[in-house]
Protein backbone atom coordinates (compact mmCIF):
# COMPACT_ATOMS: atom_id res chain seq x y z
CA UNK A 1 0.00 0.00 0.00
CA UNK A 2 1.36 3.41 -0.96
CA UNK A 3 -0.47 5.78 1.40
CA UNK A 4 -2.41 5.60 4.67
CA UNK A 5 -4.81 8.39 5.59
CA UNK A 6 -4.65 8.58 9.37
CA UNK A 7 -7.61 10.29 11.10
CA UNK A 8 -7.20 10.81 14.88
CA UNK A 9 -10.53 11.51 16.55
CA UNK A 10 -12.22 12.07 19.89
CA UNK A 11 -15.94 12.46 20.61
CA UNK A 12 -16.85 13.79 17.18
CA UNK A 13 -18.70 10.83 15.71
CA UNK A 14 -21.07 12.84 13.54
CA UNK A 15 -18.23 14.79 11.95
CA UNK A 16 -16.14 11.65 11.54
CA UNK A 17 -19.04 9.92 9.79
CA UNK A 18 -19.16 12.67 7.15
CA UNK A 19 -15.39 12.70 6.78
CA UNK A 20 -15.21 8.94 6.22
CA UNK A 21 -18.05 9.07 3.73
CA UNK A 22 -16.25 11.75 1.73
CA UNK A 23 -12.86 10.00 1.90
CA UNK A 24 -14.34 6.66 0.80
CA UNK A 25 -16.11 8.38 -2.09
CA UNK A 26 -12.90 10.09 -3.22
CA UNK A 27 -10.97 6.81 -3.10
CA UNK A 28 -13.70 5.04 -5.08
CA UNK A 29 -14.19 7.76 -7.69
CA UNK A 30 -10.44 8.12 -8.30
CA UNK A 31 -9.94 4.32 -8.35
CA UNK A 32 -7.37 4.37 -5.54
CA UNK A 33 -8.53 1.25 -3.68
CA UNK A 34 -5.20 -0.54 -4.20
CA UNK A 35 -3.16 2.58 -3.40
CA UNK A 36 -4.79 4.36 -0.43
CA UNK A 37 -6.05 2.94 2.85
CA UNK A 38 -7.73 4.64 5.83
CA UNK A 39 -7.01 4.30 9.56
CA UNK A 40 -9.01 5.90 12.40
CA UNK A 41 -7.50 6.31 15.87
CA UNK A 42 -10.22 6.71 18.50
CA UNK A 43 -8.89 8.45 21.62
CA UNK A 44 -11.32 6.67 23.99
CA UNK A 45 -14.44 8.44 22.72
CA UNK A 46 -17.62 8.18 24.78
CA UNK A 47 -20.02 9.07 21.96
CA UNK A 48 -21.14 7.11 18.88
CA UNK A 49 -17.65 7.00 17.31
CA UNK A 50 -17.28 3.17 17.68
CA UNK A 51 -20.62 2.61 15.96
CA UNK A 52 -19.69 5.02 13.17
CA UNK A 53 -16.45 3.11 12.59
CA UNK A 54 -18.19 -0.26 12.73
CA UNK A 55 -20.56 0.91 10.02
CA UNK A 56 -17.60 2.28 8.05
CA UNK A 57 -15.94 -1.12 8.16
CA UNK A 58 -18.95 -2.64 6.45
CA UNK A 59 -19.05 0.07 3.79
CA UNK A 60 -15.30 -0.18 3.17
CA UNK A 61 -15.46 -3.97 2.78
CA UNK A 62 -18.30 -3.62 0.29
CA UNK A 63 -16.44 -0.98 -1.73
CA UNK A 64 -13.09 -2.82 -1.67
CA UNK A 65 -11.39 -0.16 0.47
CA UNK A 66 -8.92 -1.12 3.18
CA UNK A 67 -10.06 0.43 6.46
CA UNK A 68 -8.68 0.08 9.98
CA UNK A 69 -9.93 1.25 13.37
CA UNK A 70 -8.58 1.11 16.90
CA UNK A 71 -9.74 2.59 20.19
CA UNK A 72 -7.35 3.56 22.96
CA UNK A 73 -8.26 2.27 26.42
CA UNK A 74 -7.87 5.82 27.74
CA UNK A 75 -7.44 9.29 26.28
CA UNK A 76 -3.75 9.57 25.41
CA UNK A 77 -3.90 13.20 24.40
CA UNK A 78 -3.30 14.43 20.87
CA UNK A 79 0.34 13.39 20.63
CA UNK A 80 -0.32 10.01 22.24
CA UNK A 81 -3.07 9.23 19.76
CA UNK A 82 -0.84 10.32 16.88
CA UNK A 83 1.93 8.00 18.06
CA UNK A 84 -0.52 5.14 18.54
CA UNK A 85 -1.64 5.48 14.94
CA UNK A 86 1.85 5.72 13.45
CA UNK A 87 2.88 2.51 15.19
CA UNK A 88 0.09 0.69 13.34
CA UNK A 89 0.87 1.95 9.84
CA UNK A 90 2.61 -0.38 7.38
CA UNK A 91 2.33 1.69 4.17
CA UNK A 92 5.18 3.73 2.67
CA UNK A 93 3.67 7.12 3.52
CA UNK A 94 1.08 8.49 5.95
CA UNK A 95 -1.12 11.53 5.44
CA UNK A 96 -2.79 13.21 8.43
CA UNK A 97 -6.41 14.28 8.11
CA UNK A 98 -8.46 15.98 10.81
CA UNK A 99 -11.88 14.42 11.36
CA UNK A 100 -13.64 17.67 10.44
CA UNK A 101 -11.68 18.57 7.29
CA UNK A 102 -12.95 17.97 3.78
CA UNK A 103 -10.75 16.64 0.97
CA UNK A 104 -10.61 18.68 -2.22
CA UNK A 105 -11.71 16.80 -5.34
CA UNK A 106 -8.77 15.13 -7.06
CA UNK A 107 -6.28 15.97 -4.30
CA UNK A 108 -5.58 12.33 -3.40
CA UNK A 109 -4.72 11.52 -7.00
CA UNK A 110 -2.21 14.38 -7.03
CA UNK A 111 -0.69 13.29 -3.72
CA UNK A 112 -0.20 9.72 -4.93
CA UNK A 113 1.37 11.00 -8.16
CA UNK A 114 3.77 13.24 -6.21
CA UNK A 115 4.82 10.43 -3.89
CA UNK A 116 5.54 8.07 -6.79
CA UNK A 117 7.43 10.60 -8.91
CA UNK A 118 9.24 12.70 -6.29
CA UNK A 119 9.64 10.22 -3.40
CA UNK A 120 9.86 12.83 -0.62
CA UNK A 121 10.46 12.05 3.04
CA UNK A 122 8.21 15.00 3.85
CA UNK A 123 5.53 16.52 1.62
CA UNK A 124 3.50 19.61 2.53
CA UNK A 125 0.20 20.57 0.91
CA UNK A 126 -2.00 23.63 1.18
CA UNK A 127 -5.09 23.89 3.36
CA UNK A 128 -7.75 26.37 2.34
CA UNK A 129 -8.58 28.32 5.47
CA UNK A 130 -8.21 32.09 5.96
CA UNK A 131 -5.70 33.68 5.94
CA UNK A 132 -4.05 30.89 3.91
CA UNK A 133 -6.82 30.24 1.41
CA UNK A 134 -6.88 30.40 -2.37
CA UNK A 135 -6.12 34.13 -2.40
CA UNK A 136 -2.83 33.90 -0.49
CA UNK A 137 0.37 34.26 -2.58
CA UNK A 138 2.22 31.72 -0.40
CA UNK A 139 0.36 28.91 -2.12
CA UNK A 140 2.23 29.51 -5.39
CA UNK A 141 5.59 28.62 -3.87
CA UNK A 142 6.42 25.09 -5.02
CA UNK A 143 9.88 23.73 -4.35
CA UNK A 144 11.91 20.65 -3.50
CA UNK A 145 15.09 20.19 -1.50
CA UNK A 146 17.28 17.20 -0.72
CA UNK A 147 20.46 18.81 0.57
CA UNK A 148 21.16 20.59 3.85
CA UNK A 149 18.91 20.53 6.91
CA UNK A 150 17.64 24.09 6.65
CA UNK A 151 14.53 24.31 8.82
CA UNK A 152 13.50 27.54 7.10
CA UNK A 153 12.35 25.29 4.25
CA UNK A 154 9.65 23.90 6.54
CA UNK A 155 8.86 27.14 8.37
CA UNK A 156 5.34 27.10 6.90
CA UNK A 157 4.59 24.45 9.54
CA UNK A 158 5.24 27.09 12.18
CA UNK A 159 3.43 29.93 10.43
CA UNK A 160 0.42 27.68 9.80
CA UNK A 161 0.68 24.52 11.96
CA UNK A 162 -2.19 22.55 10.45
CA UNK A 163 -2.14 18.78 10.78
CA UNK A 164 -4.06 18.22 7.55
CA UNK A 165 -1.72 18.60 4.59
CA UNK A 166 1.32 16.81 6.08
CA UNK A 167 2.57 13.60 4.44
CA UNK A 168 5.39 11.65 6.10
CA UNK A 169 7.51 8.83 4.74
CA UNK A 170 7.51 6.07 7.32
CA UNK A 171 10.79 4.30 6.57
CA UNK A 172 13.12 6.88 8.23
CA UNK A 173 11.14 6.52 11.47
CA UNK A 174 11.67 3.33 13.44
CA UNK A 175 8.05 2.61 14.29
CA UNK A 176 8.93 -0.67 15.98
CA UNK A 177 10.71 1.01 18.91
CA UNK A 178 9.92 3.84 21.28
CA UNK A 179 11.30 6.46 18.89
CA UNK A 180 7.93 7.85 17.86
CA UNK A 181 6.74 8.05 21.47
CA UNK A 182 10.01 9.71 22.46
CA UNK A 183 9.59 12.41 19.81
CA UNK A 184 5.92 12.96 20.60
CA UNK A 185 6.74 13.27 24.31
CA UNK A 186 8.29 16.66 23.56
CA UNK A 187 5.07 17.90 22.03
CA UNK A 188 1.65 17.44 23.66
CA UNK A 189 0.09 19.99 21.28
CA UNK A 190 2.11 19.92 18.06
CA UNK A 191 3.39 16.37 17.61
CA UNK A 192 2.71 16.58 13.86
CA UNK A 193 5.07 19.56 13.60
CA UNK A 194 7.80 18.02 15.76
CA UNK A 195 7.62 14.74 13.83
CA UNK A 196 7.87 16.61 10.54
CA UNK A 197 10.92 18.54 11.74
CA UNK A 198 12.56 15.36 13.00
CA UNK A 199 11.87 13.48 9.78
CA UNK A 200 13.23 16.39 7.75
CA UNK A 201 16.41 16.38 9.85
CA UNK A 202 16.90 12.64 9.25
CA UNK A 203 16.13 12.72 5.52
CA UNK A 204 15.96 16.29 4.16
CA UNK A 205 14.02 15.35 1.05
CA UNK A 206 11.18 17.87 1.06
CA UNK A 207 8.47 18.55 -1.48
CA UNK A 208 6.27 21.63 -1.00
CA UNK A 209 3.23 21.51 -3.29
CA UNK A 210 0.87 24.22 -4.53
CA UNK A 211 -2.01 21.72 -4.43
CA UNK A 212 -4.86 22.34 -1.99
CA UNK A 213 -5.46 19.13 -0.12
CA UNK A 214 -8.50 20.01 1.98
CA UNK A 215 -10.65 22.70 3.52
CA UNK A 216 -12.53 22.94 6.84
CA UNK A 217 -16.23 22.70 7.48
CA UNK A 218 -17.97 26.02 6.98
CA UNK A 219 -18.68 26.19 10.72
CA UNK A 220 -15.08 25.44 11.76
CA UNK A 221 -14.98 28.46 14.07
CA UNK A 222 -17.77 26.86 16.13
CA UNK A 223 -15.50 24.09 17.37
CA UNK A 224 -12.09 25.69 17.80
CA UNK A 225 -10.68 24.21 21.00
CA UNK A 226 -7.40 26.08 21.35
CA UNK A 227 -6.06 28.56 23.86
CA UNK A 228 -5.56 32.09 22.47
CA UNK A 229 -1.82 31.82 23.17
CA UNK A 230 -1.33 28.39 21.63
CA UNK A 231 1.68 29.64 19.65
CA UNK A 232 3.71 29.90 22.86
CA UNK A 233 3.36 26.14 23.32
CA UNK A 234 4.64 25.59 19.80
CA UNK A 235 7.67 27.78 20.54
CA UNK A 236 8.35 25.91 23.81
CA UNK A 237 8.02 22.51 22.15
CA UNK A 238 10.34 23.49 19.31
CA UNK A 239 12.86 24.77 21.86
CA UNK A 240 12.75 21.37 23.58
CA UNK A 241 13.21 19.67 20.24
CA UNK A 242 16.18 21.89 19.43
CA UNK A 243 17.81 21.22 22.80
CA UNK A 244 17.62 17.43 22.58
CA UNK A 245 17.71 16.66 18.86
CA UNK A 246 19.48 19.44 16.94
CA UNK A 247 21.17 21.98 19.26
CA UNK A 248 23.72 23.25 16.73
CA UNK A 249 21.41 24.13 13.84
CA UNK A 250 21.02 27.92 13.71
CA UNK A 251 18.15 27.83 11.21
CA UNK A 252 15.86 26.28 13.82
CA UNK A 253 16.27 29.34 16.02
CA UNK A 254 15.28 31.57 13.10
CA UNK A 255 12.13 29.49 12.62
CA UNK A 256 11.20 29.76 16.30
CA UNK A 257 11.65 33.52 16.11
CA UNK A 258 8.84 33.66 13.52
CA UNK A 259 6.27 32.57 16.11
CA UNK A 260 4.30 35.60 17.41
CA UNK A 261 4.96 36.40 21.06
CA UNK A 262 1.56 36.57 22.77
CA UNK A 263 0.96 38.01 26.24
CA UNK A 264 -0.78 35.20 28.14
CA UNK A 265 -2.60 37.36 30.69
CA UNK A 266 -3.66 40.01 28.19
CA UNK A 267 -5.25 37.51 25.81
CA UNK A 268 -6.75 35.48 28.68
CA UNK A 269 -8.61 38.57 29.94
CA UNK A 270 -9.67 39.65 26.45
CA UNK A 271 -10.95 36.16 25.59
CA UNK A 272 -13.00 35.92 28.80
CA UNK A 273 -14.51 39.36 28.23
CA UNK A 274 -15.41 38.33 24.69
CA UNK A 275 -16.97 35.12 26.00
CA UNK A 276 -19.09 36.86 28.65
CA UNK A 277 -20.18 39.40 26.04
CA UNK A 278 -21.34 36.55 23.78
CA UNK A 279 -18.79 37.25 21.07
CA UNK A 280 -16.26 34.44 21.59
CA UNK A 281 -16.94 30.71 21.68
CA UNK A 282 -14.85 28.49 23.92
CA UNK A 283 -14.96 25.13 25.66
CA UNK A 284 -15.24 24.50 29.39
CA UNK A 285 -11.63 23.38 29.43
CA UNK A 286 -10.35 26.55 27.77
CA UNK A 287 -12.51 28.75 30.00
CA UNK A 288 -11.20 26.99 33.11
CA UNK A 289 -7.57 27.44 32.03
CA UNK A 290 -8.03 31.14 31.29
CA UNK A 291 -9.62 31.73 34.69
CA UNK A 292 -6.81 29.78 36.33
CA UNK A 293 -4.23 32.00 34.61
CA UNK A 294 -5.83 35.11 36.09
CA UNK A 295 -6.21 33.52 39.51
CA UNK A 296 -2.55 32.57 39.62
CA UNK A 297 -1.57 36.11 38.67
CA UNK A 298 -3.74 37.55 41.44
CA UNK A 299 -2.07 35.14 43.89
CA UNK A 300 1.35 36.42 42.90
CA UNK A 301 2.40 33.53 40.67
CA UNK A 302 4.61 34.26 37.67
CA UNK A 303 3.77 31.27 35.49
CA UNK A 304 0.79 29.33 34.22
CA UNK A 305 0.01 25.96 35.77
CA UNK A 306 1.93 24.22 32.98
CA UNK A 307 5.00 26.45 33.20
CA UNK A 308 4.63 29.27 30.67
CA UNK A 309 5.94 32.58 32.02
CA UNK A 310 3.84 35.72 32.28
CA UNK A 311 5.25 38.79 30.54
CA UNK A 312 5.03 42.53 31.12
CA UNK A 313 1.49 43.93 31.07
CA UNK A 314 0.10 46.97 29.28
CA UNK A 315 -1.39 49.94 31.22
CA UNK A 316 -4.90 48.93 30.10
CA UNK A 317 -4.62 45.39 31.44
CA UNK A 318 -5.81 46.16 34.98
CA UNK A 319 -8.78 48.12 33.66
CA UNK A 320 -9.82 45.16 31.53
CA UNK A 321 -9.22 42.80 34.45
CA UNK A 322 -11.48 44.83 36.73
CA UNK A 323 -14.23 44.80 34.09
CA UNK A 324 -14.54 40.99 34.07
CA UNK A 325 -16.97 40.84 37.05
CA UNK A 326 -19.23 43.34 35.29
CA UNK A 327 -19.36 41.30 32.10
CA UNK A 328 -19.85 38.11 34.14
CA UNK A 329 -22.91 39.64 35.84
CA UNK A 330 -24.13 40.77 32.43
CA UNK A 331 -23.73 37.20 31.12
CA UNK A 332 -25.74 35.83 34.07
CA UNK A 333 -28.46 38.36 33.34
CA UNK A 334 -28.67 37.49 29.65
CA UNK A 335 -28.66 33.76 30.48
CA UNK A 336 -31.40 33.61 33.10
CA UNK A 337 -33.48 36.71 32.39
CA UNK A 338 -33.33 37.12 28.66
CA UNK A 339 -32.73 33.48 27.74
CA UNK A 340 -29.45 34.08 25.93
CA UNK A 341 -26.56 31.84 26.91
CA UNK A 342 -22.77 32.34 26.61
CA UNK A 343 -21.20 30.56 23.65
CA UNK A 344 -19.91 27.51 25.53
CA UNK A 345 -18.82 24.57 23.38
CA UNK A 346 -18.19 20.91 24.18
CA UNK A 347 -14.62 19.83 24.68
CA UNK A 348 -13.26 17.84 21.77
CA UNK A 349 -10.20 16.27 20.13
Protein Blocks (a to p, Z undefined) as FASTA:
>chain_A
ZZdcddddehilklmmmmmmmmmmmmmmnopmlmpccddddehiablmlmmmmmmmmmmm
mnopacdddddfbdebjklmmmmmmmmpcbfbdcdddfkbccdehklmmmmmmmmmnopa
bdcddddddfbbfklmklmmccdddbbccfklmmmmmmmmcfbhpacdfklpcfkbmklm
mmmmmmmklmmmmmmmmmmmmmccdcddfbdfbdcdfklmmmccbdfklmmmmmmmmmmm
mmmmmmmbmklmmmmmmpccddfklmmmmmmmmmmnopaccdfklmmmmmmmmmmmmnop
abdfkopacddddfklmmmmmmmmmmmmmmmmmmmmnopacdddddeZZ
